[in-house]
Amino acid sequence: MALLARTFDIVSVGVTFRRARIPLLEAVFFEDKGKAYEEVRSLGEVDECVILQTCNRVELYLVSGRGEAVAERATELLARRAGALGEEVRRAIETNLNREALRHLLHVASGLDSMVLGENEILRQVWEAYLEAESLDAAGPVLRTVFRRALSAGKRVRSETDISRGPSSLGAVAVRLAESLLGGIDGRQVLVIGAGEMGTCVAKALARHRPHAIFVANRRYERAVRLAREIGGQALRFDRLEEALSGTDVVICATAAPHPILTRDVVRRVVEGRRGRGDLLIIDISNPRNVEGSVREIEGVRLYDIDDFRTMLERGLEGRRRSVERALEIAEEELQLLCKELKELSVRELISRIVSRAEEMRREELARALDMLGPVGDREREIIDNLTSTLLKKALLPVVENLRSAMLRNDERLVEELVRLLGVEDASLLKWAAG
């Protein structure tokens, strides 16, 4: 029996810096993305998925025929991952459905939902999250459309507003914080732990301040060498970290290591050997955190992490209020375009199913008729085949046009009737995208 057309929902479920402090983000962080997608698929009824994970957020974007139910399962998945922090994670989880989920992603890509307003890295992270999901066969046509529009919206916001003017990355803000706390970085000795994207951002920002020396440490020494050469610094092997720390004024940690790199014992030993050098400033912008929180208790150490950045960043928001207002307008304009694209995608899918079903019926009836006719030459067979194909196309044309028109004007009753009459199985519609 043919099924009536069903709706599909787009859902976002996640934990971000807005409601969760670093320990909660660390608790739900997926170390293995391959296994992460397997976990999400095991929720059931998930047609497509993209996992967006940065130092400030862990979010799932899902497509399902049962959006609310899947959102609840995804919430439970994140809560289970948090273990003893499960209840706190449940309270921190943000869930959005359909238009609100799309609006949220557009805000994320535009830098409107970043800890650093107008952050540039997030746009690349959004797109790479989609590409990763696609490579793992987790994303499909719906999220492809969604994330392409998010990329377009993010680029447009940055080109049409000043939202990214000033420090537009966590790394740049970390350097500005160090400069403020030390009264300048010129002539200082600095150490950057991490030579990935965030570490590179930090090192380049530091280099513009003319410090006395910049050391770059990374587990893969060759990456440290490349970055140090690029900024005029010195590469450092990990086994020499303690030695370097004893002569350092500020260290900025920016790695993706799943465990602390600077422990309480290591830092205590370093401080004991720093006699007369003043406080050691440590800024940890890693997620998970790379510096044990108890390091803050050691006399002679000033430790700052992402949680300490919130107040400072909020103070800088007012100066860019006008850009934010325009960015929000652009996001709404892009949302309307995205909803139209998704509705058109839904129309194309349904029409494709109708045409495929009709073509299948034509071939069945053609084969039956040819059998009844007996021996027929190739020329005659081709003429009959072309005739039936032409008749089918002409007969379907007004049906298809009426269906397209009905869907675009949200005439759900007519769409359902056409689907029922044509016997199209499991046709997906996106009725909520109206407006």
C-alpha positions as CSV (number, residue, x, y, z in Angstrom):
1,M,0.0,0.0,0.0
2,A,1.4,3.4,-0.9
3,L,2.2,5.8,1.9
4,L,1.1,9.3,2.1
5,A,3.7,12.0,1.9
6,R,5.6,12.5,5.1
7,T,7.3,15.6,6.5
8,F,10.9,15.7,7.4
9,D,12.4,17.8,10.2
10,I,15.7,19.5,10.7
11,V,16.9,19.5,14.2
12,S,19.9,21.0,16.1
13,V,20.9,19.7,19.5
14,G,24.0,20.8,21.3
15,V,25.9,22.3,24.2
16,T,27.6,25.7,23.7
17,F,29.6,28.2,25.7
18,R,26.4,30.2,26.2
19,R,25.0,27.7,28.8
20,A,27.9,25.4,29.5
21,R,31.2,26.1,31.1
22,I,34.3,24.2,29.9
23,P,33.9,21.0,32.1
24,L,30.5,20.3,30.4
25,L,31.9,20.9,26.9
26,E,34.8,18.5,27.8
27,A,32.3,15.9,29.1
28,V,30.3,15.6,25.8
29,F,33.3,16.1,23.4
30,F,33.6,13.4,20.8
31,E,37.2,12.2,20.5
32,D,36.5,9.8,17.7
33,K,34.3,11.3,15.0
34,G,33.8,7.9,13.2
35,K,32.4,6.4,16.4
36,A,30.4,9.5,17.0
37,Y,28.5,9.2,13.7
38,E,27.9,5.5,14.5
39,E,26.4,6.6,17.9
40,V,24.1,9.1,16.2
41,R,23.0,6.6,13.6
42,S,22.2,4.1,16.4
43,L,19.5,6.6,17.6
44,G,17.3,5.4,14.8
45,E,15.3,7.4,12.3
46,V,18.2,9.7,11.5
47,D,18.3,10.3,7.8
48,E,21.2,12.8,7.8
49,C,23.6,14.2,10.3
50,V,26.5,16.7,10.7
51,I,28.5,17.0,13.9
52,L,29.9,20.5,14.5
53,Q,32.5,20.5,17.2
54,T,34.8,23.4,18.2
55,C,36.3,24.6,21.4
56,N,33.1,26.4,22.2
57,R,30.4,24.0,21.1
58,V,29.3,20.4,20.4
59,E,26.3,20.4,18.2
60,L,24.4,17.8,16.2
61,Y,22.4,18.8,13.1
62,L,19.9,16.1,12.2
63,V,17.3,15.3,9.5
64,S,14.6,13.0,10.5
65,G,10.9,12.2,9.8
66,R,10.4,12.3,13.6
67,G,12.3,15.4,14.6
68,E,11.0,15.9,18.2
69,A,11.6,12.2,19.1
70,V,15.1,12.2,17.6
71,A,15.9,15.5,19.4
72,E,15.0,13.8,22.7
73,R,17.2,10.8,21.9
74,A,20.1,13.1,20.9
75,T,19.7,14.9,24.2
76,E,19.9,11.6,26.1
77,L,23.0,10.6,24.1
78,L,24.8,13.8,25.1
79,A,23.7,13.4,28.7
80,R,24.9,9.8,28.9
81,R,28.3,10.9,27.5
82,A,28.6,13.4,30.4
83,G,28.4,10.7,33.0
84,A,28.1,12.3,36.5
85,L,27.5,15.7,34.8
86,G,24.5,14.3,32.9
87,E,21.8,16.3,34.6
88,E,23.8,19.5,34.3
89,V,24.3,18.8,30.6
90,R,20.6,18.3,30.1
91,R,19.9,21.7,31.5
92,A,22.6,23.2,29.3
93,I,21.5,21.6,26.0
94,E,19.9,23.8,23.4
95,T,17.4,22.3,21.0
96,N,16.0,23.9,17.9
97,L,13.6,22.5,15.3
98,N,13.2,23.3,11.6
99,R,13.3,27.1,11.0
100,E,14.8,27.8,14.4
101,A,17.5,25.2,13.7
102,L,18.3,26.7,10.4
103,R,18.4,30.2,11.9
104,H,20.7,29.0,14.6
105,L,23.2,27.5,12.1
106,L,23.1,30.7,10.0
107,H,23.9,32.7,13.2
108,V,26.8,30.3,14.0
109,A,28.3,30.5,10.5
110,S,27.9,34.3,10.6
111,G,29.9,34.6,13.8
112,L,26.8,35.8,15.7
113,D,26.9,32.9,18.1
114,S,30.6,32.8,18.8
115,M,32.4,33.7,22.0
116,V,34.4,36.2,19.9
117,L,31.8,38.1,17.9
118,G,32.4,37.8,14.2
119,E,34.9,35.0,14.7
120,N,36.4,34.0,11.3
121,E,37.5,30.4,12.1
122,I,33.9,29.3,12.7
123,L,33.0,29.6,9.1
124,R,35.7,27.2,8.0
125,Q,34.8,24.9,10.9
126,V,31.2,24.8,9.8
127,W,32.1,23.9,6.2
128,E,34.7,21.3,7.3
129,A,32.1,19.7,9.6
130,Y,29.8,19.2,6.6
131,L,32.6,17.9,4.4
132,E,33.6,15.4,7.1
133,A,30.0,14.2,7.4
134,E,29.7,13.9,3.7
135,S,32.9,11.8,3.5
136,L,31.4,9.5,6.2
137,D,28.1,9.2,4.2
138,A,26.3,10.9,7.0
139,A,25.1,14.0,5.2
140,G,22.7,14.0,2.2
141,P,20.9,16.5,-0.1
142,V,19.1,18.3,2.7
143,L,22.1,19.2,4.8
144,R,24.1,19.8,1.7
145,T,21.6,22.5,0.8
146,V,21.6,23.8,4.4
147,F,25.3,24.0,4.9
148,R,26.0,25.5,1.5
149,R,23.6,28.3,2.4
150,A,25.2,28.7,5.8
151,L,28.6,29.1,4.1
152,S,27.1,31.7,1.7
153,A,25.5,33.6,4.6
154,G,28.7,33.7,6.7
155,K,30.7,35.1,3.8
156,R,28.0,37.7,3.1
157,V,27.9,38.9,6.7
158,R,31.6,39.4,6.8
159,S,31.7,41.2,3.5
160,E,28.8,43.5,4.2
161,T,29.4,44.4,7.8
162,D,32.2,45.2,10.2
163,I,31.4,42.4,12.5
164,S,34.8,40.9,12.1
165,R,36.7,44.1,12.7
166,G,39.1,43.9,15.6
167,P,40.1,40.6,17.3
168,S,38.0,38.0,15.5
169,S,39.4,34.8,16.9
170,L,40.0,33.3,20.3
171,G,43.7,33.3,19.6
172,A,43.8,37.0,18.8
173,V,41.8,37.7,22.0
174,A,44.3,35.6,24.0
175,V,47.1,37.7,22.7
176,R,45.3,40.9,23.5
177,L,44.7,39.6,27.1
178,A,48.4,38.8,27.5
179,E,49.3,42.2,26.3
180,S,46.9,43.9,28.7
181,L,48.0,41.9,31.7
182,L,51.7,42.2,31.0
183,G,51.6,45.9,30.0
184,G,52.9,44.9,26.5
185,I,54.5,41.9,24.9
186,D,57.5,43.7,23.3
187,G,60.7,42.3,24.7
188,R,58.9,39.4,26.5
189,Q,59.7,35.7,26.1
190,V,56.6,33.8,25.0
191,L,55.8,30.1,24.5
192,V,53.0,28.8,22.3
193,I,52.0,25.2,22.9
194,G,50.3,23.8,19.8
195,A,51.1,24.3,16.1
196,G,47.6,23.6,14.7
197,E,45.2,26.2,13.4
198,M,44.6,27.9,16.8
199,G,48.3,27.8,17.7
200,T,49.2,29.2,14.3
201,C,46.7,32.1,14.9
202,V,48.2,32.8,18.3
203,A,51.8,32.7,17.1
204,K,51.2,35.0,14.2
205,A,49.4,37.5,16.4
206,L,52.3,37.4,18.9
207,A,54.9,37.9,16.2
208,R,53.3,41.3,15.4
209,H,54.2,42.5,18.9
210,R,58.0,42.1,18.6
211,P,58.6,39.8,21.6
212,H,62.1,39.0,22.6
213,A,61.6,35.4,21.6
214,I,58.8,33.1,20.6
215,F,59.1,29.4,21.2
216,V,56.7,26.9,19.6
217,A,56.2,23.5,21.0
218,N,54.1,20.7,19.4
219,R,54.0,16.9,19.8
220,R,54.8,16.6,16.1
221,Y,58.1,18.5,16.1
222,E,58.1,19.0,12.3
223,R,54.9,21.1,12.6
224,A,56.5,23.2,15.3
225,V,59.5,23.7,13.0
226,R,57.4,24.9,10.1
227,L,55.4,27.4,12.2
228,A,58.5,28.7,14.0
229,R,60.2,29.3,10.7
230,E,57.2,31.2,9.4
231,I,57.1,33.6,12.3
232,G,60.8,33.9,13.0
233,G,60.6,31.9,16.2
234,Q,62.3,28.8,17.6
235,A,60.8,25.3,17.6
236,L,60.9,23.3,20.8
237,R,60.6,19.6,21.5
238,F,58.0,18.6,24.1
239,D,60.6,17.0,26.3
240,R,62.1,20.5,26.8
241,L,58.9,22.2,28.0
242,E,59.9,22.6,31.6
243,E,63.2,24.1,30.6
244,A,61.5,26.6,28.3
245,L,58.9,27.5,31.0
246,S,61.5,28.5,33.5
247,G,62.5,31.5,31.3
248,T,59.1,32.3,29.9
249,D,56.9,35.3,30.7
250,V,53.7,34.0,29.1
251,V,52.6,30.7,27.8
252,I,49.5,30.2,25.6
253,C,48.2,26.7,25.3
254,A,46.2,26.0,22.1
255,T,46.2,22.2,21.3
256,A,43.6,19.5,20.8
257,A,45.3,17.2,23.3
258,P,42.7,15.1,25.2
259,H,44.6,15.4,28.5
260,P,46.4,18.1,30.5
261,I,49.9,19.1,29.2
262,L,50.7,21.4,32.1
263,T,50.0,19.6,35.3
264,R,50.2,21.0,38.8
265,D,53.4,19.1,39.6
266,V,55.1,20.4,36.4
267,V,54.2,24.0,36.9
268,R,55.2,23.9,40.6
269,R,58.6,22.7,39.7
270,V,58.9,25.4,37.1
271,V,57.8,28.2,39.5
272,E,60.4,27.0,42.1
273,G,63.1,27.5,39.5
274,R,61.9,30.9,38.3
275,R,63.2,32.9,41.2
276,G,63.0,36.6,40.6
277,R,61.3,36.4,37.2
278,G,57.9,37.5,38.4
279,D,54.6,35.7,37.9
280,L,54.2,33.1,35.1
281,L,51.1,34.0,33.0
282,I,49.4,31.0,31.5
283,I,46.5,31.4,29.0
284,D,44.7,28.1,28.1
285,I,42.4,28.4,25.1
286,S,42.3,24.6,24.5
287,N,39.3,22.3,24.6
288,P,39.6,20.0,26.4
289,R,41.7,22.2,28.7
290,N,45.4,21.6,28.6
291,V,46.2,23.1,32.0
292,E,45.0,21.5,35.2
293,G,42.7,23.8,37.1
294,S,44.6,23.3,40.3
295,V,47.6,25.2,38.7
296,R,45.6,28.4,39.6
297,E,46.3,27.7,43.3
298,I,50.1,27.9,42.9
299,E,51.6,31.1,44.1
300,G,53.5,32.9,41.3
301,V,51.1,31.7,38.6
302,R,48.2,33.6,36.9
303,L,46.0,31.1,34.9
304,Y,43.2,32.2,32.5
305,D,41.1,29.8,30.5
306,I,38.1,30.2,28.1
307,D,35.7,30.7,31.0
308,D,37.6,33.8,32.0
309,F,37.1,35.4,28.6
310,R,33.4,35.8,28.8
311,T,33.1,39.1,30.6
312,M,35.9,40.7,28.6
313,L,34.3,39.6,25.3
314,E,30.8,40.8,26.3
315,R,32.3,44.3,27.0
316,G,33.4,44.5,23.3
317,L,29.9,43.7,22.0
318,E,28.4,47.1,22.4
319,G,30.9,48.7,20.0
320,R,29.8,46.5,17.2
321,R,26.0,46.7,17.9
322,R,25.2,48.2,14.5
323,S,27.1,45.5,12.7
324,V,25.2,42.9,14.7
325,E,21.9,44.3,13.7
326,R,22.8,44.3,10.0
327,A,24.2,40.8,10.4
328,L,20.9,39.6,11.9
329,E,19.0,41.1,9.0
330,I,21.3,39.3,6.5
331,A,20.8,36.1,8.3
332,E,17.0,36.5,8.1
333,E,17.3,37.2,4.4
334,E,19.4,34.1,3.9
335,L,16.9,32.1,6.0
336,Q,14.1,33.0,3.6
337,L,16.3,31.9,0.6
338,L,17.2,28.7,2.4
339,C,13.6,27.8,3.2
340,K,12.7,28.3,-0.5
341,E,15.7,26.1,-1.6
342,L,14.6,23.4,0.8
343,K,11.0,23.5,-0.5
344,E,12.2,23.4,-4.1
345,L,14.3,20.4,-3.1
346,S,11.3,18.7,-1.6
347,V,9.3,19.5,-4.8
348,R,12.0,18.0,-7.0
349,E,12.2,14.8,-4.8
350,L,8.4,14.3,-5.0
351,I,8.2,15.0,-8.7
352,S,11.2,12.6,-9.3
353,R,9.3,9.9,-7.4
354,I,6.1,10.5,-9.4
355,V,7.9,10.4,-12.7
356,S,9.9,7.2,-11.7
357,R,6.7,5.5,-10.6
358,A,4.9,6.5,-13.8
359,E,7.8,5.3,-15.9
360,E,7.9,2.0,-14.2
361,M,4.2,1.5,-14.9
362,R,4.7,2.5,-18.5
363,R,7.4,-0.1,-19.0
364,E,5.3,-2.8,-17.4
365,E,2.3,-2.0,-19.7
366,L,4.5,-1.7,-22.8
367,A,6.0,-5.1,-22.2
368,R,2.6,-6.6,-21.7
369,A,1.3,-5.0,-24.9
370,L,4.3,-6.1,-27.0
371,D,3.8,-9.7,-25.7
372,M,0.2,-9.5,-26.9
373,L,1.2,-8.2,-30.3
374,G,3.6,-11.1,-31.0
375,P,6.7,-10.7,-33.1
376,V,7.4,-7.0,-33.7
377,G,10.4,-5.5,-35.5
378,D,13.0,-3.3,-33.8
379,R,11.7,-0.2,-35.8
380,E,8.1,-0.8,-34.8
381,R,9.2,-1.5,-31.2
382,E,11.1,1.8,-31.1
383,I,8.1,3.8,-32.5
384,I,5.7,2.3,-29.9
385,D,8.2,3.0,-27.1
386,N,8.6,6.6,-28.1
387,L,4.9,7.0,-28.5
388,T,4.1,5.8,-25.0
389,S,6.9,7.9,-23.5
390,T,5.7,11.0,-25.2
391,L,2.1,10.4,-24.1
392,L,3.2,9.9,-20.5
393,K,5.2,13.1,-20.4
394,K,2.3,15.1,-21.9
395,A,-0.1,13.5,-19.4
396,L,2.1,14.2,-16.4
397,L,3.0,17.8,-17.3
398,P,-0.1,19.4,-15.9
399,V,0.0,17.1,-12.9
400,V,3.6,18.1,-12.1
401,E,3.0,21.8,-12.7
402,N,-0.1,21.7,-10.4
403,L,1.8,19.8,-7.8
404,R,4.8,22.2,-7.9
405,S,2.4,25.2,-7.6
406,A,0.5,23.5,-4.7
407,M,3.6,22.9,-2.7
408,L,5.0,26.3,-3.2
409,R,1.8,27.9,-2.0
410,N,1.5,25.4,0.9
411,D,-1.7,23.7,-0.3
412,E,-1.2,20.6,1.8
413,R,-4.6,19.1,1.0
414,L,-4.1,19.1,-2.7
415,V,-0.5,17.8,-2.4
416,E,-1.7,14.9,-0.2
417,E,-4.5,14.1,-2.6
418,L,-2.1,14.0,-5.6
419,V,0.3,11.8,-3.7
420,R,-2.5,9.4,-2.8
421,L,-3.9,9.3,-6.3
422,L,-0.4,8.7,-7.9
423,G,0.6,6.1,-5.3
424,V,4.0,7.6,-4.5
425,E,5.6,5.8,-1.7
426,D,7.5,7.5,1.1
427,A,7.6,11.0,-0.5
428,S,9.2,13.6,1.7
429,L,7.7,17.1,2.0
430,L,8.9,20.1,3.8
431,K,5.6,21.9,4.7
432,W,7.1,23.8,7.6
433,A,9.4,25.8,5.4
434,A,6.6,28.1,4.2
435,G,6.9,31.8,4.7
